[in-house]
């Protein structure tokens, strides 16, 4: 059997958007609007939190880091997806595909860790308010954020190395909307059971453990909220918890189904739909849920705008 290794396989062809047909233009516009909203929303949140001294607290520090992360997380896939929708030649080099896969998974793992850190921060604030300022210091906050990035970027290295050593046949068509481990493994010319097992173990460790800690933190938070005597206080706290939990459940629900499995794929259509959820929808919703629904952030946006306006007025006069 004549097999070609990856050195002779110069590029891959995406088939994820091959059958969109006459809705191609609408799909491009919707995805572009979602991307622009994500970029503008996260840049606004990051800038306001950094510029407004009143928002220099651990909670908002984590929110700003999340916004910064989402800018890069979406940049790894959406621009290429937009190009593929319009282009007749939907290709990517072998090295480019591996890099896209690595950065997408490293940033995704960083987000899992960061959401866990944010849940822990909220747990301390609600359940241990008297010790909160002593425990969640600026130094600890910075170390936790840095650890999220470092651990996230270390996690997918073994998976990428294993995929880079696989022999690929002449068939180079990726049945997905961006490069990822499952569609790449389906193109390999040899048994990939080791790769699937390593992927499963890595993803299960990252996703399930972080998800468990997040749910445990929110369970403790909800328990504390139920003890609040006033109905208005309980309603306000539950409103915040419910919106945060909704984002967590959507994000983790989709990535658990996609990556914590011992099969390459259940359904190509379902895989693509889930990919849209965790690569486009969740980053777009995060600024709204974590920040724009928050009165303190809205006040911070107004203060920042008025301060700039006042400075411009003084400079003009």
N, C-alpha and C positions, 0 to 999 in steps of 0.2 A: 504493500500500500504506500503510495507516494504521499508523504506528509511534508508540509512546509512549516518551518518555525517562524517566530514572530519577526525575524529579520527580513524575511521575504514578504511579510504581510505589512505593507507600508501604511495602510489606513483602514478605517472602518467606515461603514455607511449606515446612517441612522434611518430606520424605517418607521419610527414612532409617529411621524407626521405625514407618512407617505399617502395615507388614505383619507386625508381631511377634505380633499376636493374643493368644492365651491365655497366652503366655509373657511377656507384658509385665511382670507382677509380679515374676517371677523375674529377668528382665533388669534391672529397676530395683534389686532387692536386691543382685545381683552387682556392678553398676556402683557402687552406693553403698558397698558394702563395700570395693571396690577403691579408691575415692576416699578413704574414711576412712583406710584403711591407708597410702595414699600421703601424705596430709596428716600423719598422726601420725608415720609413719616419718621423713619429711623434716624435720619440726619437731623431732623428738627428736635427729636427727643434727646439725642446725644449732645447736641450743641447747647440746648437750653439747660440741661442738667449740669454740664461743665461750666457754663457761664453764670448761672444763678447760685449764689452762695447759700441761699436758703434750702437748696436741694442737695447740698453736700452731706448726705447721710448714707449709711450703709445700704439701705433699701434702694435708693435712687442711684447709688454707685453701681449696683448690680444691674439695674434697669438700663443704665447707659452702656454698660459692657455688653448686655444682650443686644441692644440696638446696633452697636458697632459690629458685633458678630454677625448679625443678620445681613448687614450690608455686604460682607464678604461671602456669606453662605449663599445668598441669592446670585451673587456675581459669578459663582463657579458654574452655574447651569443655565440661568435664564437668558443671558445674552446669546449664548450658542443656540438655545432653543428658538429664540426669535429669528436668528439667521437661518436656521434649518427650515422654518416654516415658509420663508420666502424663496430660499435658494433651491435650485434644481439639483445641485450637487451637495448633498447633505453628508459631508465627510469630516473625519477627524483623524489625525495621525495616531499611530500606536502609542507613542510617548505622550501625546496630548490627552489621549483617552485615560491612560494610567494616572496622569497628573490630575485630571478632572475628578476621577474616582477617589484619589487620595485626599484632595482638599475638601471634596464634598463630605466624605466620611469623617475626616478629622474635625471639621467645623461642626458637623452634626453631633459627634461625640462630645465636643466642647459645650454645645448647647445643652445636652443631657446633664452634664456635670453642673453647668451654670444654673439651670432650672432647679437642680437639687440644692445648690447653695442658697438660692433665693427662697426656697421653701423652708430651709433651716433658719434663715434670717427671720422670716415671718413667724416661725415657731417660737424662736427666742423672744421676739417682740410681744407676742400675744400671751404665751404661756409662762415666760419668765421675765416680765417687764422690769422688775427691780434690779435684776442682774444683767439686763440687756446691754446697757452702755459699757459695763465693765468687761463683758465677754466679747461683744462685736465691736472691737476697736478698729480704727482706721487701718492699722497694720495688719490685723487678721483679715479684714475685708480685702485688702490688696493681695495678700498671700493666697486667699481662697480663689480670687478671680484669676490670678496667675496660674495656680494649680489646675484650674479648669482648662485653660488653654494648653498647658504643657501636656497634661494627661490626654487631652483630646487629640493632639497632634502625634502622640506616640502610639495610640491604639491601632490605627489601620496599617502600620508599617509592615507587619508580618503578612497580612493579607495581600498587600500590594506586591511584596516580594514574591510570594507564591504564584500570583497571577502572572507576573512578568516572566516567570520561568516556564510557563505552559506553552506547549506547541499548538499553533493555530493552523487550521486547514485553509484552503483557498476561500472557503465561504466566510465572508467578512461583514455580513449584514446584521446589525444590532437591532433587535426587536424591542427597542425602548426609546425614550425621548432624550436620554442623556446616558453617558457611560456610567456603569455600575457593575458591581461584582456578579450578581445573578445572570444578566445577559452576556457578560464576558465569559463566564464559565460554560454557558451553553454552546459557545463557539469553539471550545477547546477540542483537540483531537485525541485526548487521552482521558483516562478515568479521573474525575475531579472530586471524588468522595473525600479525599484529605482536605481539599480546599473548602468544601461545603462544611465539613466538620469544624475546621478552624474558624470559618466565618460564623458558624452557629455559636461556638463557644465564646468568641470575642464579642459578638453582638448581644448574646444572652447576658454576659457579664456586665457590659456597659448599660444596656437598655433596661433589663429587668431589675438590677440592683438599684439603679438611680430611680426608677419608677417606684420601687418599693419604698425607698426612703422619702420620696415626695409624698406618696399617699399616706405614709405613717405620720409625716409632719402635719399634713392637712387634717388627718383624723384627730390628732391631738389639738389642733387649732379649733376644729369644729366642736370638740368636747368642751374647750374653754369658752367658746362663743355661746354655747347652750346655757352656760352658767350666768351670762349677762342678764341682769334683772329687767332692764328696760326693753320693750319691744322694738323701739326705734334703733337702739344699739345693736340688737341681734340682727335686725333686718339689714342694717348698713354693713355689718361684718359678713353676713351670709352672702350679700350681693357681691362683695369683693372676692370672697372665697370661691363662689360659684363661677364667676367669670374666669378666674385664674385656673380653676380645675377644668373648665371647659376646654381651654387651650391645651393644657397638659394632656387631657384624655384624647383629644383629636390628634395631637402630635405623636404621643406615645402609642396610641391605638394603631395608627397607620404604620409606624416604623416597626412595631412588634410583629404585625401581620406580614410585613414585607421582609424583614431580616432575621427574625427569630424563628427559623423554619429549616427543616432538613431536606427541602425540595428546592430545585432551582426556580420553579415558578408554578403557581396554581393556575393563573389565567393572565395572558398578556394584556388584555383590556383592563383587568382589575389592577395589575401592577402599574400600568400607566396612570390610572385614576388615582391610586394611592400616592404615586410620585408627585402628582400635581398638588395633592393635599399637603404633604410635608415639605415640598420644595418651593411652593408658591403661596398657598393659602395661609399656612401658619405664620410665615414671616410677615405677611401682609396684615394679619389680624393682631399680631403681638403689640405693635405700637398703640392700637386702639384699646386693647384690653388692659395692658400694664400701665399705660401712661395717659392717653387722651381722655379716658374716663375718670382720671384722677384729678380732683380739684386743685391739689397742690401743684401739679404739673401745669395745668391750665393757667393758674396764677403766675407760675414761673415764666410761661410763654409771654404773658401780658407784660410782666415786669421787664423781661429782656427786650421786647419790642419798644416799650415806652422809654427805656433807658437809652436805646440806640437813637430813638427819635429826639430825645432831649439833648443828647450829645451832638447830633447833627444840627439841631436848632441853635445851640450855643456856638458851634463852629461857624455856622452861617452868619450869625450876628457879630 
